[in-house]
Amino acid sequence: MSFVSFPTDPNIMNNEQLNQLKENYANMIVEGMDMDDLCQMCFDMLMDAYQDCTEDDIKGEVIELYDEEMLESLMPVE
């Protein structure tokens, strides 16, 4: 006997239901965090996102979203 699922299987969620489950789960996680946890999670996610960026990528983004003055203020001190 084979257990093959078909799109009409009532146990399979449609895209809208799956997205709602994801939203509900994300909200549950966020609601269980304090501000320090949220800040750390945000920092970790940003650092992961910037992991493969080049110097030009980062500088370009800072200038695009803020300005050259902000870039200068963020540059490491020599």
MODELLER restraints for C-alpha pairs under 7 A, 6 or more apart:
rsr = mdl.restraints
at = mdl.atoms
rsr.add(forms.Gaussian(group=physical.xy_distance, feature=features.Distance(at['CA:59:A'], at['CA:71:A']), mean=6.77, stdev=0.5))
rsr.add(forms.Gaussian(group=physical.xy_distance, feature=features.Distance(at['CA:62:A'], at['CA:71:A']), mean=5.98, stdev=0.5))
rsr.add(forms.Gaussian(group=physical.xy_distance, feature=features.Distance(at['CA:63:A'], at['CA:71:A']), mean=6.43, stdev=0.5))
